[in-house]
Amino acid sequence: MCAFAAIAGCGANGAVVTRSSPTHAASPSPSPSPTPTPTPTPAASPSPLPSPVAVPAWAAIHASCAGSPAANEALLVMQGSSNPVLADVADAKNPRTLCSLTVTGNTAQPQLVTQSMISWSATQGNPTTAGTSVIAALDMFSGTSTIAASWQGGSLLDGLHAWSPDRGFLAYVASDSSAVSLHLLSGGGDRVVTTMGAVPGRGVNPNEDDSYLAFSPDGGYFALVQTFTSSGDQLQVRRTTDGSSVFSLPKGTMASWGSNGSRLFYRQPGSTMVQSWDSSAGVSQAFGQQLAWIKPRADAGDDNLAFTVRDSAGQPHVWLYGHGGRSGGQLPGARSSPVWINSTSFLYLEEAACTTNCGIGPAWQPDLKTFTVDTALQSETASRIAQVYGAWPRPGQI
C-alpha cells in the first residue's frame, strides 16, 4: 500500500498514510485475547491514492536542501539558531547540513519520518477554545507537503503522534477541553481506539510527568504513556493491526521501547523500579538497581538505553544500560537529557547548580553547554548542537 505516494512516492522509504478529514466517530474493533508470541509487522489496508491537501500558512514548514539523503541523519537545532536543520551525522561531532528548515507557523517540533520526510503538528486552538489542528508532512528534497490528519483540538497533548516503522500506520492524539482521544489512522480509515478525560490545569513535575507515543521496533504494537489526563489508563499498549489493548496500567510514566522487538520499559510515578512489558514474556523487573529514571531513550539497533537519574540533591547523572545489563553504568559529570544522534553517539546537556533566579525549577538546571558521547570510543566532546529532534535510522529501521 502506497497511500502517501502523492508526496513521497513508493520508493525505499515505504508507504505512508494520509487523510485530510478523518472520521472521529469510528469505534475500535473488538479486543481479542492477548497472544503470547510477538505479532509480525502488519500491512496497512490498501486505499485509493489521495491527492495532496495543501498545508495552510499558519501550519507551514519549508525546506531548502543543498545535498541528498544520507545513511545517518538527524534533525538538529544548532547553537545560536532557532530553526532546525537536517544533517548528515555519520560523524556526530561534525554534523554536515543537508537541508535548512524555515518554520513559518505555530507548529510543534518536527520529527524525522524517513530519510527525506518530516512531520509535525500545528493548531489554531488552545486549552479553552478548540480550533483546527493538523498533522502535516513535508518531503524536504522535493518540497511537496500535505496534511495527513485534521481535527478540532488545541489542548495539552494535542498533536502528539508517531509513525509505524513501515509508515503504513499513524497514531495520534486529539485533545480539547472535554476529552483526549487516541487515534489510529491507516489506509483502512481513521478510528478512535480510546477516549480519556480532559487535561486539568496544574503544574508539571519534569522528574515524574511524561508523554510518549511510539510504535515498537517490530511494528506489531504501539504505546501511549502520559500522566496528564483526568481519567483513563496512563500506560496503554495496543496492537497495530486494530488498536486493541494488550496491556495497560492505571499509573505509568517514563517509557521507551527498546532497540528491537517489542519490549516496553517504564516505571510508575514515584517509583524507583524499572519494569518492562514484553509481547512474549509479559511483565518483569527490567534490572536490579533501584533508579527513578527520567526520559529513557533507545538507540537504533545496538540495544542501548540512555537516561537521566537525579540524586537526593537534585544533581543529574546520565546512565547507560546496554545489552541486557552486560554493559553500561553511570557516566561522569552533571549531565542530563541524553538523545541519540546515531547508533553509537548521543547528545546530552551539562547542568549546574542554580544559585540565583531559580524560580520554581529544580536546584540544578542546564547551563547551555552540550556534549556528544561516542559509546564505542567512550569519549565526550563539546558540541555545537543545541537540540536533537530525531534521528534516522529509527529503532525498527535497521
N, C-alpha and C positions, 0 to 999 in steps of 0.2 A: 504494500500500500504506500503510495507516494502522494499523500494528500496535501503536502506542502510544496508540491512541485512548482506552484506559481511563484514561489520566492526562491526556493533552494534547488529545485531540480531533483532528479532521482540518481544522485551520484553516490560516492563512497560514504558520504555523511548520513545516508539513510533517509527514512521518512519522518516527516514532522506533520502533526495535525494542525488544522486551523479552522476556526469558526468565527463568523462575525457577530452572530446573535445567538448564543447558546440558550437552550431552554432550561430554566431553573426548577421546573416543577417535576422533573423526572425522578423516579424512585429507583433505588438500587435493587439489583437482583437479589433474590433470597440468599441468605448466607449459608453456604454449605459447611459441613463439619471440617475442622482443620485437618490437613493431611500431614503425616509425619515425614514426608520426603519433600525436598525442595521443588518448587514449581519452576519449570523451564521458562525462559524468556518468552512472553506472549507475543502474538502477532496481532497488530491492530486490524480492525474490521475495515474492509475496503469501502471507499466512498467516492463520489464524483469529485474531480479536481475542482477546487474552488477558485474563484477569481480573487486577486489581492484586494483587501479592503484598506483604503488609504488611512494612514496614521495622521490624526489631527495635529495641528501645530503645537497645541498645549501638551502633547504627549510625545513629541518627536525627539529622536536622537539621530544624528548624521555622522557619517564616517568618511574620512579621506585616507586612502591607502596608497602607499608607495612600494609595497612589497607583495609577496604572495603568501598563502598559508604555510605555516611551519609545523614540524612534527611535535614540538613542545612550545605551547603558547600560554600566556597568562594575560588577564585583563587587569591592568595596573593603574594606579594613580601615583605619579612621581612627585617627589617633594617639590614644593613651590608651585604646583599646578592644581587646578580644580577639576579638570576634565580627564577622563581615563584614556588610556592607550591600549591597543593590542600589541603585545611584544613577543618576539621570539626569545624564549627563556631557556634554551638548551644550556646556556651559561647563566645561571641565576644571578650571579654577581654583576653581570654586564648585559642587561636586557636590551634588545635591539627593536626599536619601534617599527611595527608593520603598518599600523593604522592609528590615526588620531581621531578621537570621537568628540563631537560637539553636542552637548546637552542643551536643548533649547526650551524644553518644557519642564513641568513639575513632575519629575519622574523619580522612581526608586532606583537604587543602584542596579546596573545591568549585570547579567550573568552570561557566561560563555556556554552556548548550547552545543556548537560544533566548532571546528577549526575556523569557520568563516562566519558564523552566525551568533548574534547575541539576542537576548530577550530581556524585557523589563516590564514593570507595571507603572501605571500613572492613573491619577484620579482627579476629578473635579469636585469630589465630595469631601466631607470632613466628619468627625465623630458625631456631630449633631444633625447634619443635613446630608442625606445621600446625594451623590452625583454620579455622572458617568465614570466608570472605572474600566480600564483596558489592560490586557497583556499584549504587547507589541513585539515584533521580531524584525530584525534587520540583517540582510546579507551584506556584510561590510565591504566586500570586494566588488559586488555588482551594484550596490546602492539601493536594491529593492527592499521595501519594507511592507509590512502588512499587520493587521490586527488578528491575533489568534483567538481572543475571547473578549467579551464585553458584557458588563452588568452594571447595576446600581449599587454603589458602596462608598467607601471612604473612611471607615473607622480603622482602629488598630488591627493589624494582621491582614488587612485588605491587600490583595495582590501578591501575597506570598505564593510562590509557585515553583514547580520542579518538572523536569522532562525525564522520561524513561530513557535508559541507555540507547534504545533503538529509535528514539524520538517519535515513536508512534502514539505515546500517551502523554498528556499534560494534566498534572494535578495542580489545583489552585484553590485559594481561599478567598471567599467573598464575605465582607464584613460591613455591617451598618449598625445603626443604633438599636436594632431589635434582635439581631441574631448574627451568628458566624456560621457559614456553611462551607463544607469541603466538597469540591467538585472533581470529577474525573472525566476528562474530555479525550475522545479518540475519534477515529473515523466512523464508529458506530453511534456517535452522538455525545451529548453532554448530560451527565447525571449528577445529582446531589447525593453523595454517599452518606453524609451525616450532617446534622444541624446541631449546633451548640448555642449556649446562651451568649448574649452580647458581652462585650468587654466593658467592665465597670471602670470608672475613673479611680485611679490610685497611683501611687509611686511604683518605681521599678527597682528591684534588687538585682544588680548585674551579676552577683555571685550565685543566684538561685533562679531568676526568671530567664526563660529561653523560648525561642520559637524556631522550629526546624521542620522542614518538609523536604523529603528526598526519596528517591527510588533506590532499592537495593541494587548493588552492582550486577547481580544476575538478572535484574529486571522483573523478577517474579512478584515483588511486593513494594509497597510504598508506605512511609511512616510520617505521621504528623505528631509532633510533640510540642505542646505550648502550655504555658502556665497562666494564661490571661483570661480565658472565658469564664463567665459566671456559672456555667454548668457544662456537663459533658466530660468524657474522659480526657485527661491531659495527654496520655500516650495512646496512640492508636496505630496498629499495623494492619494493612489491608492488602488483599490480592489485587494485582494489577489488572487481571482479566475482567473482573466485575465489581471491584470496590468492596467486596465483602470483608468483614472483620475476621481476623485470625488471632489477634492478641490485643488486649487493651488493659490499661491501669487507670484508676481514678486520679492518681498523682504520678507525675513523671517529669523529668527535666534533663537538660544537658545530654542530648542524644547524638549519636553518629553511627551510621552504617560502617562496617569495616571496609577493607580494601577490596574484598571479593566475596562472592557468595551472597548469603542473606542473613548476616548476623548483626543485630542492632545492639549497640551499647548504650546504657543510660544509667541514671541514678534517680532516686526520689528526692524531692526538695528537703533540705536539711540533713540528708544522709551522707555518710562517708563511704558507703558500699557501692561500688560499681557493679552492675549486673548486665546480663546480656540475654536477649531472646534470639534463638536460632530456629530456622524453619524445620530442622530435623531433630534438634536436641532439646527444644523448649527453653526454659529459663534456668540460668545458673549464675553463680557469682563469677564475675569476669576475671578478677585476680585478687590475690590475698591482701594486699596493702589497703588500708583504710584511707581513701583520698576523696575529698569533696571536689572532684574535678569540675572545671569550667570550660565550656566550648571545645569539646574534643573534636578533632578533625582527622580523617584518614587520608593517607596518600593514595596515589593511583597505582595499585598493583604490587607494592612491596610490603604490605601488611604491617604498616606502622600507624600508630595513633599519636598525635601531639596534642597536649592540653595544658591548661594553667591550673595551679593549685596555690591558694593563698594560705600563709601560715597564720598563727594566732595574732601576730602584729599587723596583719594585712599585707605583708610583703609578698609579691607574686614570684612563683618559680615555675618554669616550664619543664614538663616531663615528656619523655618518650616511652611508649610501650610498644614493643615490636616483636613480631614472630612468636605470638603466643606467650610472651613473657620471657623469651630467651635472650632478648636484648632490650636496651633502654635504661631508663633511670632519670634522676633529676639533673638538669643542666645548670651550670653556674650562673650567677648574676641575678639581678632583679628584672625578670623578663616576663612578658605576658602575651596572650593573643596570637599564638602561632597559626599561620595559614600556609598551606603547601603551595609552592611555586611550580615545582616539577616533582618527579617521583623520589628524588633524593635530597631536595632542598626546600626549606620553608623560611618565611619571614616572620620575625617577632618584634615586639616593641620593648624598649627599655623603659622602666618606671623608676621614679624617685620619690622619696618621702615628701609629702605635701606639708609645707610649713606655714604658708600664708594663702589666704583666699581659697581655702579648700572647699567652701560651700558645704553641700550635703554629700559630697563624693567620698570615696574611700581614702584612707590615710596614705596610700601610695597611688600615684597617677602617672600616666605616660608623660615623658619629657620631650617627645617629638623625635627622638633618635630611634632608628630601626636597624636591624641586622639580619643578614641571611645566614643560615646554618646549613652546611653541607654535611649530611649524616654519613656519607661514605668517607669523607676526609676528617670528620669530627672537628670542623673548624667553623669559626664565626667571623663574619666580615661586615663592616659598616656598609649600609646600603643607601642608595638614592631613592628607593621605593618607599612610598608613604603607606599605601594600602594595596591589598590583593583582593580583587573581587571574584576571581575564579581562575581555574587553570584547565588546560587541555593537554593530554587526555584526562578525563574524569574517571573516578572508580567505575569499573564496568566497561571501559573503553580499551583496556589493554588485554 
